[in-house]
């Protein structure tokens, strides 16, 4: 072998030996780009390839892209997430061509489970480019029944108030605290306490940061005062992940009991049972998680196996049952009461008939009250979505003092009362705004399907005198997407009689959403053109309707 060949072979061997170590010395920058890529591009521009390896975790068109990154064994030293985060539930994009998103719940699962041990395990730095990602305002707060429950369990009023505040701090679940739980032990987490800059703006600030020679700070595990000062005008802040000695460490462990995908349904149910032994005030704060576990139980699991044994233990725990139901009945928010009763039913503490009786008692309490509004009507209709509660209609009682109120009639109508429905439908053409709103809400749950009801309402609308009331009623009909020709003819006859351009526009709004193929189009176009009132602000829905009729 020639000297040159030996030298070449030696060089190849050295490269093969030393390359892995060189790769191991570099930092891996993981990016999750669900919206703007501007921030990522700036990092790539300034961080040298021999020191930083970039891995984009999002695989477009693949819904399980995060799981895919776990299977590939990706380990991130630095993580950049870019996406809108307005509601605190997920990172998402406002681009029509982007369907990828990142739910906080999925991030929690990855963080708590051993199914992906490496992805976040060596993180030194996280950048959350989205609005409110580190907002410290609690997403939930305790209500008065928490303190009352603590007093019932033996605490003094002063101690109950103090414990209530502590529960609020522990379970407030602000965006900031959720990110601290997800990125456990991460020393540096950057984010925004309120509105974040758009991608191009954030990129220009990052550009100035890197131009100042700050490359060495990336992935160091130390917060950069320079970066914080540059982003200070747009609410950037920094925190650290929950550590073992952190006051929130125990709470994180509790949350992970629900999120860890290594735990079987029976194991999660066992944890729920242990949780039910705590103060009911704290159990209430875990209601979201408990309800999710209870709702996930299958019929097969209830009948056989480990789940059925745990459910039997819970069903026989009368002490926990009594405290749980006492708290539910005392809940200030009726939606909380309904959710807790649902859990009690699923855990075997209430039979189907007992569950209905509890709901009837709650509804009778509503019907006896003066302050009944859209929230109560919405809840009543949602409760009987499956029409199971309607069999208890005869047990509902409306006091004489409340009998004339549309809200109370709507609650009865939600459970199938024909008289209640007739009164609510009449309210659609009422001159009272509140009554019309209740009728609209009711119809969103129980739409009109009977053609005779529809024709009667269309005729009443045609004979209304106030234009504002007519517009509201017509807007409700528009949502129903009418197909009945006679009702549409009634509204067409109303168009030339209308004395308000707003009423005419509302009629056009009904027709444009309806099956206007049943109408004589030439006649309708002629009516619209001859009798339309002059628009004060240019082209409107009437013009759009005319064009569609001509094209169709």
Residue pairs with C-beta under 8 A, 6 or more apart in sequence:
1 9
22 50
23 53
25 51
26 50
26 51
26 52
26 53
27 51
27 52
27 53
27 77
27 78
27 218
27 219
28 52
28 53
28 54
28 55
28 74
28 75
28 76
28 77
28 78
29 43
29 47
29 52
29 53
29 54
29 55
29 76
29 77
29 78
29 79
29 80
29 218
29 219
30 55
30 56
30 57
30 69
30 74
30 76
30 78
30 79
30 80
30 119
31 40
31 43
31 54
31 55
31 56
31 57
31 58
31 79
31 80
31 81
31 82
32 56
32 57
32 58
32 79
32 80
32 81
32 82
32 83
32 91
32 102
33 40
33 56
33 58
33 80
33 82
33 83
34 58
34 81
34 82
34 83
34 91
34 92
34 93
34 98
34 100
34 101
34 102
35 82
35 83
35 84
35 91
35 92
35 93
35 94
35 95
35 98
35 130
35 199
36 82
36 129
36 198
36 199
36 200
36 202
37 82
37 199
38 82
38 199
38 200
38 202
38 203
39 80
39 82
39 127
39 129
39 199
39 202
39 203
39 206
40 54
40 56
40 80
40 82
41 203
42 203
42 206
42 207
42 210
43 52
43 54
43 80
43 206
43 218
44 54
45 210
46 210
46 215
47 54
47 215
47 218
48 215
52 78
52 218
52 219
55 69
55 74
55 76
57 65
57 66
57 69
57 74
58 65
58 100
59 65
59 68
60 98
60 100
62 68
65 100
66 102
66 106
66 110
67 116
69 116
69 119
70 110
70 115
70 116
70 118
70 119
73 118
74 118
74 119
75 118
75 119
75 121
75 122
76 119
76 120
76 122
76 123
77 122
77 123
77 124
77 125
77 219
78 123
78 124
78 125
78 126
78 127
78 218
78 219
79 120
79 123
79 125
79 126
79 127
80 127
80 129
81 91
81 102
81 126
81 127
81 128
81 129
81 130
82 91
82 129
82 130
82 199
83 91
83 92
83 93
83 101
83 102
83 129
83 130
84 91
84 92
84 93
84 94
84 130
84 131
85 91
85 92
85 128
85 130
85 131
85 132
85 133
85 175
85 196
86 131
86 132
88 104
88 132
88 135
88 139
88 175
88 178
89 103
89 104
89 105
90 101
90 102
90 103
90 104
91 101
91 102
91 130
92 101
92 102
93 100
93 101
104 178
104 182
105 259
107 182
108 178
108 181
108 182
108 255
108 256
108 259
109 259
109 260
109 261
110 116
110 119
110 120
111 120
111 181
111 182
111 183
111 184
111 256
111 259
112 255
112 256
112 259
112 260
113 259
113 260
113 261
113 262
114 260
114 262
115 261
115 262
120 182
120 183
120 184
120 186
123 183
123 186
124 186
124 187
124 188
124 219
124 220
124 221
125 186
125 187
125 188
125 189
125 190
125 218
125 219
125 220
125 221
126 179
126 183
126 186
126 188
126 189
126 190
127 190
127 191
128 134
128 179
128 189
128 190
128 191
128 192
129 192
129 196
129 199
129 202
130 191
130 192
130 196
131 192
131 194
131 195
131 196
132 175
132 192
132 193
132 194
132 195
132 196
133 175
133 179
133 191
133 192
133 196
134 175
134 176
134 179
134 189
134 190
134 191
134 192
134 193
134 237
134 238
134 239
135 174
135 175
135 176
135 192
135 193
135 194
136 174
136 175
136 176
136 177
136 193
137 174
138 168
138 172
138 173
138 174
139 172
139 173
139 174
139 175
140 171
140 172
140 173
140 285
141 168
141 172
142 164
142 167
142 168
142 171
142 281
142 285
143 331
143 332
143 333
143 336
144 332
145 284
145 327
145 330
145 331
145 332
146 164
146 167
146 281
146 284
147 157
147 160
147 161
147 164
147 281
148 160
148 330
149 279
149 280
149 281
149 284
149 327
149 330
150 159
150 160
150 163
150 164
150 279
150 281
151 157
151 160
152 326
153 279
153 280
153 281
153 323
155 163
163 279
163 281
164 281
167 281
167 282
167 285
170 248
170 251
170 285
171 251
171 282
171 285
171 286
175 191
176 191
176 193
176 239
177 248
179 189
179 191
179 239
179 241
180 189
180 239
180 240
180 241
180 242
180 248
181 241
181 242
181 248
181 251
181 252
181 255
182 241
183 189
183 241
184 241
184 242
184 243
184 252
185 241
185 242
185 243
185 244
186 240
186 241
187 221
187 222
187 223
187 240
187 241
188 221
188 222
188 223
188 238
188 240
189 238
189 239
189 240
189 241
190 223
190 227
190 228
190 236
190 237
190 238
191 236
191 237
191 238
191 239
192 234
192 235
192 236
192 237
193 235
193 236
193 237
194 235
195 234
195 235
196 202
196 234
196 235
197 205
197 231
197 234
201 234
202 231
205 230
205 231
205 234
208 230
209 224
209 226
209 227
209 230
212 226
214 224
214 226
214 227
217 224
217 226
217 227
223 238
227 236
228 236
228 237
228 238
242 248
242 249
242 252
243 249
246 252
254 275
254 286
255 289
257 263
257 268
257 271
258 268
258 271
258 289
258 292
258 293
263 271
264 306
265 293
265 296
265 297
265 301
265 307
266 301
266 305
266 306
266 307
266 309
266 310
268 293
269 293
269 297
269 307
269 310
269 311
269 314
270 310
272 290
272 293
272 294
272 314
272 347
273 310
273 313
273 314
273 317
273 320
275 282
275 283
275 286
275 290
276 283
276 314
276 317
276 320
276 324
277 320
280 323
280 324
280 326
280 327
281 327
283 290
283 324
283 327
284 327
284 336
284 340
287 336
287 339
287 340
287 343
290 343
291 339
291 342
291 343
294 342
294 343
294 346
294 347
295 346
297 307
297 311
297 346
301 307
301 308
302 308
302 311
311 347
311 348
312 348
314 320
314 347
314 348
314 349
315 347
315 348
315 349
321 344
321 349
324 340
324 343
324 344
324 349
325 340
325 344
325 349
325 350
325 358
327 340
328 336
328 337
328 340
328 341
328 344
328 358
329 337
329 358
331 337
331 340
334 362
334 366
334 375
334 376
334 379
335 379
337 362
338 359
338 362
338 379
338 383
341 350
341 355
341 358
341 359
341 362
342 355
344 350
344 355
344 358
345 351
345 352
345 355
350 358
356 388
356 389
356 391
356 392
357 392
359 383
359 389
359 392
360 389
360 392
360 395
360 396
363 380
363 383
363 396
363 411
363 415
364 395
364 396
364 397
366 372
366 376
366 380
366 411
367 396
367 397
367 398
367 399
367 402
367 408
367 411
368 397
368 399
368 402
369 402
370 402
372 402
372 405
372 407
372 408
372 411
373 407
373 438
374 407
374 437
374 438
374 441
376 407
376 411
377 407
377 410
377 411
377 414
377 438
377 441
377 442
378 441
378 445
380 410
380 411
380 414
380 415
381 410
381 414
381 441
381 442
381 445
381 446
382 445
383 389
383 414
384 390
384 414
384 415
384 416
385 445
387 416
389 415
390 415
390 416
392 415
393 412
393 415
393 416
393 417
396 411
396 412
396 415
398 408
398 412
402 408
406 423
406 424
406 427
406 430
406 434
406 435
406 438
406 439
407 438
409 417
409 419
409 420
409 423
409 424
409 427
410 420
410 424
410 438
410 439
410 441
410 442
411 420
412 419
412 420
413 420
413 421
413 423
413 424
413 442
413 446
414 420
414 442
414 445
414 446
421 446
424 438
424 439
424 442
424 443
425 439
425 448
425 453
425 456
425 457
426 460
427 435
427 436
427 438
427 439
428 436
428 439
428 440
428 443
428 457
428 460
428 473
428 476
429 457
429 460
429 461
429 464
429 469
429 473
430 436
430 439
430 469
431 466
431 469
433 472
436 469
436 472
436 473
436 476
439 476
440 472
440 476
443 476
443 479
443 480
444 479
447 480
448 454
448 457
448 480
451 484
451 486
451 487
454 480
454 482
454 484
454 487
455 484
455 486
455 487
455 490
457 473
457 477
458 477
458 487
458 490
458 491
459 490
460 473
461 470
461 473
461 474
461 477
461 491
461 494
462 490
462 491
462 493
462 494
462 497
464 470
464 473
467 498
467 499
467 500
467 502
467 503
468 502
470 498
470 500
470 503
470 506
471 500
471 502
471 503
471 506
474 491
474 503
474 506
474 507
474 509
474 510
475 506
475 509
477 491
477 510
478 506
478 509
478 510
478 513
479 513
481 513
481 514
481 515
482 488
482 510
482 513
482 514
482 515
483 514
483 515
483 518
485 518
485 519
488 510
488 511
488 514
488 515
488 516
488 518
488 519
489 519
491 507
491 510
491 511
492 507
492 511
492 519
492 524
492 527
494 503
494 507
495 504
495 507
495 508
495 527
495 528
495 531
495 532
496 527
496 530
496 531
498 504
498 507
498 533
500 533
501 532
501 533
501 534
501 535
501 536
504 532
504 533
504 542
505 540
505 541
505 542
508 528
508 540
508 541
508 542
508 544
508 545
509 541
511 519
511 524
511 545
512 541
512 544
512 545
512 548
516 524
516 549
516 552
517 552
521 549
521 550
521 552
524 549
525 546
525 549
525 550
528 542
528 545
528 546
528 549
529 546
532 542
535 542
